[in-house]
């Protein structure tokens, strides 16, 4: 690794050096040429310079003007000559009056072009800018601004020296970093061979694609190779160190694990409910393959409590939506009734109907408010009453019912889930019955030490063969998908609140469910 990274850095530095070496030389020459051309332009456009050409001794005017400019820009020379290339200014006063040397003024004097050239003059080889001097539209002279080639090369050499020194430092730092990286990686991988690293890569990929929650993985021998903190908390309540578990046989650590079976059969298992310690979890398990060979297995865990919470919230939303739909439909029917009476000009009947409906609504609301102190419980009961009315089901609440006990959050959630699911099941049980025989009876009380809810229906009841499986997750006698979760969820929430969900003999001929919750909460 050190050799490869070192060679790579050397190659990069070398290529950068060659490129920057050329780039610096070309850039410096271009910049100096542009600078010289800019100064020559400025001098050529100076009206004093053009006017001086008309005087008897132009050099006496031009030379004093040019000398300070030359010194300020560090140019080797600024020469102004006439159309016959006779100098009017020069760094060496003895050269004034003599002809300009270099034979590179034709483009400026004949064609009026401004350009940069490299030629040999009286001071040596130089990089020079040429700009014509105009008087009106007539070319009367030329301005030449130059830097000696030796000075330019010295400047370039200085820049190149700094450049290569910087690249050398970068190369040394990169080589030192290569040593550090190789050492760090060697230490971080704990001396693992490529085959072992490949195994871990496939293992981690499978895990990441499965879940982001509790994870435990084993190798082909059934030894634990990975255990994250969530799995440690769900499976062992965080009491056992992860380091102590790594390398242990899964059968000894978790006797109920599916992983040994998966290693033998290659069969995946999904959403299996397991109890580990105090936590109930859903487990997904599957094999890990490398080149069609099983090299291990992995299980992922999801807390059942979190899923129950989500199920509970979705159930409540569904119940509230159904209640609102029922009220909307019933309200629409009553509006049609009122509209018909208005068209028939039955004003007194309209008023009587409105008053009757108002009395019924107020009476139902008043009774629930008086009988039930918890607003959510009274709200779901009222919604179910409207839903029953929409479906032409006679839903009656026993006049002796009352619930004045203040509910804890656990008790409230248990009751809401139980009422919603049990009443919905009662609706399903009686909906195919003839009109007049669709009956549901509710009775609730908080007399004594327990809170009791009794929901009775006139359906066909529950077959004896189904009673044993009634509260199992996924069990249902109804058609359709996503069924078999309502009763199991309600039963689980009631149990968490320390209560019971029971099936008793029905007075209406169908099924009678009783919810019993202790007033003093005993959360399980």
C-alpha positions as CSV (number, residue, x, y, z in Angstrom):
1,X,0.0,0.0,0.0
2,X,2.8,2.4,0.9
3,X,4.6,1.6,-2.4
4,X,1.4,2.0,-4.5
5,X,0.4,5.3,-2.9
6,X,4.0,6.5,-3.1
7,X,4.2,5.7,-6.8
8,X,0.9,7.4,-7.4
9,X,2.0,10.6,-5.5
10,X,5.3,10.6,-7.5
11,X,3.4,10.3,-10.8
12,X,1.0,13.0,-9.9
13,X,3.7,15.4,-8.7
14,X,5.8,14.7,-11.8
15,X,2.9,15.4,-14.2
16,X,1.9,18.5,-12.2
17,X,5.5,19.7,-12.2
18,X,5.9,19.3,-16.0
19,X,2.6,21.1,-16.6
20,X,3.2,23.9,-14.1
21,X,6.8,24.3,-15.3
22,X,5.5,25.1,-18.8
23,X,2.5,27.0,-17.5
24,X,4.6,29.3,-15.3
25,X,7.0,30.1,-18.2
26,X,4.2,30.8,-20.6
27,X,2.1,32.8,-18.1
28,X,5.0,35.0,-17.1
29,X,6.0,35.8,-20.7
30,X,2.3,36.5,-21.6
31,X,1.9,38.8,-18.5
32,X,5.1,40.7,-19.3
33,X,4.1,41.0,-22.9
34,X,0.7,42.3,-22.0
35,X,2.3,44.8,-19.5
36,X,4.7,46.0,-22.2
37,X,2.0,46.4,-24.7
38,X,-0.2,48.3,-22.3
39,X,2.6,50.8,-21.5
40,X,3.5,51.2,-25.2
41,X,-0.2,51.9,-25.9
42,X,-0.3,54.5,-23.1
43,X,2.9,56.3,-24.4
44,X,1.7,56.2,-28.1
45,X,-1.6,57.8,-27.2
46,X,0.0,60.6,-25.2
47,X,-0.7,63.8,-27.3
48,X,2.5,65.4,-26.0
49,X,4.5,62.6,-27.7
50,X,2.7,63.2,-31.1
51,X,3.1,67.0,-30.9
52,X,6.8,66.6,-30.0
53,X,7.4,65.0,-33.4
54,X,6.7,68.4,-35.0
55,X,9.4,70.2,-33.1
56,X,12.9,70.7,-34.3
57,X,14.4,68.6,-31.4
58,X,11.7,65.9,-30.5
59,X,14.2,64.1,-28.3
60,X,14.5,67.0,-25.9
61,X,10.8,66.7,-25.1
62,X,10.3,62.9,-25.3
63,X,13.3,61.7,-23.4
64,X,12.4,63.5,-20.1
65,X,8.9,62.1,-20.4
66,X,9.9,58.5,-21.0
67,X,12.6,58.0,-18.4
68,X,10.3,58.2,-15.3
69,X,7.8,55.8,-16.9
70,X,10.6,53.2,-17.7
71,X,11.8,53.3,-14.1
72,X,8.3,52.9,-12.6
73,X,7.5,49.7,-14.5
74,X,11.1,48.2,-14.3
75,X,11.2,47.9,-18.1
76,X,14.7,47.4,-19.7
77,X,13.9,50.1,-22.2
78,X,11.2,52.4,-23.7
79,X,12.2,53.6,-27.1
80,X,10.3,56.1,-29.2
81,X,11.3,56.4,-32.9
82,X,10.0,58.2,-36.0
83,X,8.8,56.7,-39.3
84,X,12.5,56.3,-40.4
85,X,13.2,54.4,-37.1
86,X,15.4,57.2,-35.7
87,X,15.3,57.1,-31.9
88,X,13.9,60.0,-29.9
89,X,14.4,58.2,-26.5
90,X,16.6,55.4,-25.2
91,X,17.9,54.3,-21.8
92,X,21.4,55.1,-23.1
93,X,21.3,58.8,-24.2
94,X,24.2,58.1,-26.7
95,X,21.8,55.9,-28.7
96,X,19.4,58.8,-29.3
97,X,19.4,59.9,-32.9
98,X,20.5,56.5,-34.1
99,X,18.4,54.0,-36.0
100,X,16.5,51.4,-34.1
101,X,17.9,47.8,-34.1
102,X,15.9,44.6,-34.4
103,X,14.2,45.0,-37.8
104,X,10.8,44.2,-36.2
105,X,9.0,47.6,-36.6
106,X,7.5,47.1,-40.1
107,X,4.1,45.8,-38.9
108,X,3.7,48.9,-36.7
109,X,5.0,51.5,-39.1
110,X,3.6,50.1,-42.3
111,X,0.3,48.5,-41.2
112,X,-0.4,50.2,-37.9
113,X,-0.5,46.9,-35.9
114,X,0.2,46.6,-32.1
115,X,2.0,43.4,-31.2
116,X,4.6,41.6,-29.1
117,X,7.8,40.2,-30.6
118,X,11.1,38.8,-29.4
119,X,14.2,40.1,-31.1
120,X,17.8,41.3,-30.5
121,X,18.4,45.0,-30.1
122,X,21.2,47.2,-29.0
123,X,20.8,46.0,-25.3
124,X,20.6,42.3,-26.2
125,X,17.7,39.8,-26.9
126,X,14.5,41.1,-25.4
127,X,10.7,40.6,-25.3
128,X,9.3,43.8,-26.8
129,X,5.9,45.4,-27.5
130,X,5.4,47.6,-30.6
131,X,2.7,50.3,-31.0
132,X,2.4,52.9,-33.8
133,X,2.2,56.6,-33.0
134,X,-0.4,58.5,-35.0
135,X,-0.9,62.1,-35.9
136,X,-4.4,62.2,-37.2
137,X,-4.6,59.2,-39.5
138,X,-0.9,59.2,-40.4
139,X,1.6,56.9,-38.7
140,X,4.5,59.2,-37.7
141,X,6.5,56.8,-35.4
142,X,6.6,53.8,-33.2
143,X,6.9,53.1,-29.4
144,X,8.9,50.0,-28.3
145,X,8.7,48.8,-24.7
146,X,10.9,45.8,-23.8
147,X,12.2,43.4,-21.1
148,X,15.6,41.6,-21.6
149,X,15.3,37.9,-22.2
150,X,18.0,37.2,-19.5
151,X,15.9,39.1,-16.9
152,X,12.8,37.2,-17.9
153,X,14.5,33.9,-17.7
154,X,15.9,34.7,-14.2
155,X,12.4,35.6,-13.0
156,X,11.0,32.3,-14.5
157,X,13.8,30.3,-12.9
158,X,13.0,31.8,-9.5
159,X,9.3,30.9,-9.8
160,X,10.2,27.4,-11.1
161,X,12.5,26.9,-8.1
162,X,9.7,27.8,-5.7
163,X,7.3,25.6,-7.6
164,X,9.5,22.5,-7.5
165,X,10.3,23.0,-3.9
166,X,6.5,23.2,-3.1
167,X,5.9,20.0,-5.1
168,X,8.7,18.3,-3.3
169,X,7.2,19.2,0.0
170,X,3.8,17.9,-1.2
171,X,5.4,14.7,-2.3
172,X,7.1,14.1,1.1
173,X,3.9,14.9,3.0
174,X,2.0,12.5,0.7
175,X,4.5,9.8,1.2
176,X,4.4,10.3,5.0
177,X,0.6,10.2,4.8
178,X,0.8,6.9,2.8
179,X,2.8,5.4,5.7
180,X,0.3,6.7,8.2
181,X,-2.8,5.5,6.3
182,X,-1.3,2.0,5.7
183,X,-0.4,1.7,9.4
184,X,-3.9,2.9,10.5
185,X,-5.7,0.6,8.1
186,X,-3.6,-2.4,9.2
187,X,-4.4,-1.6,12.9
188,X,-8.1,-1.0,12.2
189,X,-8.6,-4.3,10.3
190,X,-7.1,-6.3,13.2
191,X,-5.0,-8.3,10.8
192,X,-8.0,-9.7,8.9
193,X,-7.3,-11.5,5.6
194,X,-9.1,-10.5,2.4
195,X,-11.4,-13.5,2.6
196,X,-12.5,-12.5,6.0
197,X,-13.0,-8.9,5.0
198,X,-15.1,-10.0,2.0
199,X,-17.2,-12.1,4.3
200,X,-17.8,-9.1,6.6
201,X,-18.7,-6.9,3.6
202,X,-21.4,-9.3,2.4
203,X,-22.7,-9.7,5.9
204,X,-23.0,-5.9,6.5
205,X,-24.6,-5.4,3.1
206,X,-27.3,-8.0,3.9
207,X,-27.9,-6.4,7.3
208,X,-28.2,-2.9,6.0
209,X,-30.7,-4.0,3.4
210,X,-32.8,-5.8,6.0
211,X,-33.2,-3.3,8.8
212,X,-31.8,-0.5,10.8
213,X,-32.9,-1.8,14.2
214,X,-31.7,-4.7,16.4
215,X,-29.2,-6.9,14.5
216,X,-27.4,-10.1,15.4
217,X,-25.4,-12.2,13.0
218,X,-23.5,-15.5,13.1
219,X,-20.9,-17.3,11.0
220,X,-21.3,-20.7,9.4
221,X,-20.3,-22.4,12.7
222,X,-23.2,-20.6,14.5
223,X,-20.8,-18.3,16.5
224,X,-21.9,-14.7,17.0
225,X,-20.0,-12.3,14.8
226,X,-22.0,-9.1,15.2
227,X,-24.4,-7.6,17.8
228,X,-25.5,-4.0,17.8
229,X,-26.6,-1.9,20.8
230,X,-30.3,-2.2,19.9
231,X,-30.2,-6.0,19.9
232,X,-28.2,-5.9,23.1
233,X,-30.9,-3.8,24.7
234,X,-33.9,-5.8,23.3
235,X,-32.4,-9.2,23.9
236,X,-30.4,-8.7,27.1
237,X,-31.7,-5.4,28.6
238,X,-28.2,-4.1,28.1
239,X,-26.8,-6.1,31.0
240,X,-24.3,-8.2,29.0
241,X,-21.2,-6.7,27.3
242,X,-21.1,-7.1,23.5
243,X,-17.5,-8.2,23.6
244,X,-18.4,-11.1,25.9
245,X,-21.0,-12.3,23.4
246,X,-18.9,-12.1,20.2
247,X,-17.6,-15.6,19.4
248,X,-20.2,-17.4,21.6
249,X,-22.4,-20.0,20.1
250,X,-25.9,-18.6,19.3
251,X,-27.6,-21.7,20.7
252,X,-26.0,-21.1,24.1
253,X,-26.7,-17.4,24.2
254,X,-30.3,-17.4,22.7
255,X,-31.7,-21.0,22.8
256,X,-34.9,-19.8,21.0
257,X,-33.1,-18.2,18.1
258,X,-34.0,-19.3,14.5
259,X,-30.4,-18.9,13.3
260,X,-29.2,-22.5,13.8
261,X,-32.3,-23.8,11.9
262,X,-31.5,-21.3,9.0
263,X,-27.9,-22.5,8.8
264,X,-29.2,-26.0,8.4
265,X,-32.1,-25.5,6.0
266,X,-31.3,-22.1,4.3
267,X,-35.0,-21.1,4.9
268,X,-35.7,-17.5,5.8
269,X,-38.3,-16.6,8.4
270,X,-40.2,-13.4,8.6
271,X,-42.2,-11.5,11.3
272,X,-41.9,-14.3,13.9
273,X,-43.0,-13.1,17.4
274,X,-40.5,-14.0,20.1
275,X,-40.1,-13.1,23.8
276,X,-36.6,-12.3,24.9
277,X,-36.3,-11.3,28.6
278,X,-38.9,-8.6,29.2
279,X,-39.2,-7.6,25.5
280,X,-41.5,-9.0,22.9
281,X,-40.1,-8.5,19.4
282,X,-40.8,-9.4,15.8
283,X,-37.9,-11.3,14.2
284,X,-36.8,-11.5,10.5
285,X,-34.1,-14.0,9.8
286,X,-32.3,-15.1,6.7
287,X,-29.1,-16.7,5.4
288,X,-26.0,-14.9,4.2
289,X,-24.5,-16.2,0.9
290,X,-21.1,-15.9,-0.7
291,X,-20.8,-17.5,-4.2
292,X,-23.9,-19.6,-3.6
293,X,-22.5,-20.9,-0.3
294,X,-24.0,-20.2,3.1
295,X,-21.4,-18.3,5.1
296,X,-23.7,-17.2,8.0
297,X,-27.1,-16.0,9.0
298,X,-28.6,-12.8,10.3
299,X,-31.6,-11.8,12.4
300,X,-33.1,-8.4,12.7
301,X,-35.4,-7.4,15.6
302,X,-38.3,-4.9,15.8
303,X,-39.8,-3.9,19.1
304,X,-43.4,-5.1,19.3
305,X,-44.3,-2.2,21.5
306,X,-43.4,0.3,18.8
307,X,-45.5,-1.6,16.2
308,X,-48.4,-1.8,18.6
309,X,-48.2,1.9,19.2
310,X,-48.4,2.5,15.4
311,X,-51.2,0.0,15.0
312,X,-53.1,1.7,17.8
313,X,-52.8,5.1,16.3
314,X,-53.9,3.9,12.9
315,X,-56.9,2.1,14.4
316,X,-58.0,5.2,16.2
317,X,-57.6,7.2,13.0
318,X,-59.7,4.7,11.1
319,X,-62.4,4.7,13.9
320,X,-62.6,8.5,13.9
321,X,-62.8,8.6,10.1
322,X,-65.6,6.0,10.0
323,X,-67.5,8.0,12.7
324,X,-67.1,11.2,10.7
325,X,-68.2,9.5,7.5
326,X,-71.3,8.1,9.3
327,X,-72.2,11.5,10.6
328,X,-71.7,13.1,7.2
329,X,-73.9,10.5,5.5
330,X,-76.6,10.8,8.1
331,X,-76.5,14.6,8.0
332,X,-76.8,14.5,4.2
333,X,-79.9,12.3,4.4
334,X,-81.5,14.7,6.9
335,X,-80.8,17.6,4.6
336,X,-82.5,15.8,1.7
337,X,-85.5,15.2,4.0
338,X,-85.7,18.8,5.0
339,X,-85.3,19.8,1.3
340,X,-88.2,17.6,0.3
341,X,-90.4,19.0,3.0
342,X,-89.6,22.5,2.0
343,X,-90.5,21.8,-1.6
344,X,-93.8,20.3,-0.4
345,X,-94.4,23.5,1.5
346,X,-94.5,21.6,4.8
347,X,-93.0,24.3,7.0
348,X,-94.4,23.0,10.2
349,X,-93.2,19.5,9.5
350,X,-89.8,21.0,8.7
351,X,-89.6,22.7,12.1
352,X,-90.9,19.6,13.9
353,X,-88.3,17.5,12.2
354,X,-85.5,19.9,13.0
355,X,-86.6,20.1,16.6
356,X,-86.9,16.3,16.9
357,X,-83.4,15.8,15.4
358,X,-82.0,18.5,17.7
359,X,-83.6,16.8,20.7
360,X,-82.2,13.4,19.7
361,X,-78.7,14.8,19.1
362,X,-78.7,16.8,22.3
363,X,-80.1,13.9,24.3
364,X,-77.5,11.5,23.0
365,X,-74.7,14.0,23.6
366,X,-76.0,14.9,27.0
367,X,-76.4,11.3,28.1
368,X,-72.8,10.5,27.0
369,X,-71.4,13.7,28.7
370,X,-73.3,12.9,31.9
371,X,-72.4,9.2,31.8
372,X,-68.8,9.3,30.6
373,X,-66.3,11.7,32.0
374,X,-63.5,10.9,29.4
375,X,-64.1,13.0,26.2
376,X,-62.3,10.5,23.9
377,X,-64.3,7.6,25.1
378,X,-67.6,9.5,24.8
379,X,-66.5,10.7,21.4
380,X,-65.9,7.3,20.0
381,X,-69.2,6.0,21.5
382,X,-71.0,8.9,19.8
383,X,-69.3,8.2,16.5
384,X,-70.3,4.5,16.7
385,X,-73.9,5.5,17.4
386,X,-74.0,7.6,14.2
387,X,-72.2,4.8,12.3
388,X,-74.8,2.3,13.5
389,X,-77.6,4.6,12.5
390,X,-76.2,4.9,9.0
391,X,-76.1,1.1,8.6
392,X,-79.6,0.7,10.0
393,X,-78.3,-1.1,13.1
394,X,-80.1,-0.6,16.5
395,X,-77.3,0.3,18.9
396,X,-78.4,0.8,22.4
397,X,-76.5,2.0,25.5
398,X,-77.9,0.6,28.8
399,X,-79.4,3.5,30.8
400,X,-77.6,2.3,33.9
401,X,-74.2,2.7,32.2
402,X,-71.7,5.2,33.7
403,X,-68.0,5.8,33.6
404,X,-66.8,8.6,35.9
405,X,-63.4,7.2,36.8
406,X,-60.5,9.3,35.5
407,X,-58.5,7.2,33.1
408,X,-54.7,6.9,32.7
409,X,-53.2,7.1,29.3
410,X,-52.7,3.3,29.2
411,X,-56.3,2.6,30.3
412,X,-57.7,5.1,27.8
413,X,-55.8,3.6,24.9
414,X,-56.8,0.1,25.9
415,X,-60.5,1.2,26.0
416,X,-60.4,3.1,22.8
417,X,-58.8,0.2,20.9
418,X,-61.2,-2.4,22.5
419,X,-64.4,-0.4,21.9
420,X,-63.5,0.5,18.3
421,X,-62.5,-3.0,17.3
422,X,-65.3,-4.8,19.2
423,X,-68.1,-2.5,17.9
424,X,-66.7,-2.8,14.3
425,X,-66.7,-6.6,14.7
426,X,-70.3,-6.4,16.0
427,X,-71.3,-4.3,12.9
428,X,-69.7,-7.0,10.7
429,X,-71.6,-9.8,12.6
430,X,-75.1,-8.2,12.2
431,X,-74.9,-6.5,8.8
432,X,-76.3,-9.5,6.9
433,X,-79.2,-9.9,9.3
434,X,-82.7,-8.8,8.3
435,X,-83.9,-5.3,9.2
436,X,-85.2,-5.0,12.7
437,X,-82.9,-7.8,13.9
438,X,-79.6,-5.9,13.7
439,X,-79.0,-5.1,17.3
440,X,-76.0,-4.2,19.4
441,X,-76.1,-3.6,23.1
442,X,-73.5,-1.7,25.2
443,X,-73.2,-1.6,28.9
444,X,-70.4,-0.1,30.9
445,X,-69.8,0.7,34.6
446,X,-67.1,1.6,37.0
447,X,-68.9,0.3,40.1
448,X,-66.6,-1.7,42.3
449,X,-62.9,-2.1,41.8
450,X,-62.9,-2.6,38.0
451,X,-64.0,-0.8,34.9
452,X,-66.3,-3.0,32.8
453,X,-67.4,-2.7,29.2
454,X,-69.8,-5.2,27.7
455,X,-70.6,-5.3,24.0
456,X,-73.3,-7.7,22.8
457,X,-74.6,-8.4,19.3
458,X,-77.4,-10.3,17.6
459,X,-75.1,-12.0,15.0
460,X,-74.4,-15.7,14.5
461,X,-71.9,-15.9,17.3
462,X,-68.4,-17.4,17.2
463,X,-67.9,-21.2,16.3
464,X,-66.4,-23.2,19.1
465,X,-63.4,-24.2,16.9
466,X,-62.5,-20.5,16.5
467,X,-62.7,-19.5,20.2
468,X,-59.2,-21.0,21.0
469,X,-57.5,-18.9,18.3
470,X,-59.7,-15.8,18.8
471,X,-57.0,-13.4,20.1
472,X,-54.1,-14.7,18.0
473,X,-52.4,-12.3,15.7
474,X,-53.4,-12.9,12.1
475,X,-56.3,-15.2,12.8
476,X,-59.6,-14.3,11.2
477,X,-62.8,-15.9,9.9
478,X,-63.4,-13.0,7.5
479,X,-62.5,-12.6,3.8
480,X,-59.9,-10.1,2.6
481,X,-56.4,-9.0,3.3
482,X,-54.9,-7.3,6.4
483,X,-57.4,-8.9,8.8
484,X,-56.9,-10.7,12.1
485,X,-55.1,-7.8,13.9
486,X,-57.9,-5.9,15.7
487,X,-58.8,-8.3,18.5
488,X,-55.2,-9.3,19.1
489,X,-54.2,-5.7,19.3
490,X,-57.1,-4.8,21.6
491,X,-56.3,-7.9,23.8
492,X,-52.7,-6.9,24.1
493,X,-53.4,-3.3,25.1
494,X,-56.0,-4.4,27.6
495,X,-53.4,-6.9,29.1
496,X,-50.8,-4.1,29.3
497,X,-53.3,-2.1,31.4
498,X,-53.6,-5.1,33.7
499,X,-57.1,-6.1,32.5
500,X,-58.8,-8.9,30.5
501,X,-60.8,-9.3,27.3
502,X,-63.3,-12.1,27.7
503,X,-65.9,-13.8,25.5
504,X,-69.2,-14.6,27.4
505,X,-72.6,-16.0,26.6
506,X,-74.7,-13.5,24.6
507,X,-78.2,-12.4,25.5
508,X,-78.9,-11.3,21.9
509,X,-77.8,-14.6,20.4
510,X,-74.5,-13.5,18.9
511,X,-71.2,-12.8,20.6
512,X,-70.7,-10.9,23.9
513,X,-67.3,-9.5,24.7
514,X,-66.4,-8.1,28.2
515,X,-63.5,-5.7,28.8
516,X,-62.4,-5.6,32.4
517,X,-59.8,-3.1,33.6
518,X,-58.7,-2.5,37.2
519,X,-59.3,1.1,38.3
520,X,-55.8,1.1,39.9
521,X,-53.6,0.7,36.9
522,X,-51.3,-2.3,36.8
523,X,-49.3,-2.0,33.7
524,X,-47.8,-5.3,32.3
